[in-house]
Amino acid sequence: MLFAGINPSLYSAATGYHFARPGNRFWPALHRSGFTARQLLPAEQHLLLDAGLGITNVVARATTRADELDAAELAAGGPVLAALAADLGVRWLAVLGVTAYRTAFGRPRATIGPQPERLGGARVWVLPNPSGLNAHKTPPMLAADFAQLREAVEGTTHSDAGGSGVDPAIGEVEVVLPASTRVLLPRSVDGVPVHAEAAREALPEVQRREVR
């Protein structure tokens, strides 16, 4: 399961953690919906790998507000995100922000919830933007939206698993991909360090924790 935020806030860019700005509801919604056993701190984002979860962004450029991005940036980030999902073999891709999704993927009538098309082979679900600026979505409403996704993911996990297990990767390294898209990958494979420079070229071959 790969979550894709719209782009980093200036606060997240400064700390290096996704959804780090105080008031962002991503981490509470993730816990209240049952994706995590407890509410993680942004600095604990690496623990998501144990649950088969990952985080990236549609656009890498940090801004104060997501609406500061222009349509061209979002449209450029869409294909990069789809390619990333394909490279990682992601089964589910959740984009957090329906307006950004419409622009990035040319789906002007898209709504919150499951989407009819796949991206990079992944099933797609659009979630509300968890930013505190999205005031009309209360924390319980966000948790309910996340919970619908979790139930859909759990309903397909066994049929999609194909008998594969979780790779015993230890730690992770942040790899910079085209357009500075970021994702968590293992720091080592079979005791051999995975260097960011090489991982970009060998991404499909790199063993990694299973992402649902």
C-alpha angles and dihedrals in degrees: 000000000000120000116203119198119199096247137316121281116231087254092055091046090053095048098036092230129116119246089002100147113109108252096035108128100206098101096044091047091049090055099039091051092055100252091119131030092229137009108278125212116236088249088060094059090119088069089069089077089069088061094047092254132130139179133216138147136248090223125024099206112105119227138169090245131016091233088068088076116094125228093253092059092051093045090052092048095052098071091043090055091048091051091049091052089051094048092050095043091236114185097196129029120190118193113200106216126044096208091052091047092053091053099039095051103027094247103134094173098047116132136193113289136036119357125218095228131064124228118212087346092303126123108244130223125177117215128188118266104266093210115128087237088070089080099165089068108074121203092257090050091050091048090052091052091050091047092056089055093047091052091051092048093049090049092059102033097091095044092048098042096085091199094294119143136208114283113237095238117163118218124330142253126213108237122201109223130182112316087013093284107168133210137162117255133169118285092216139014119204088344093306115119116242108222119207092230093056097037093064091061096039098039098131092049097048112106110231144165111288112265111204 
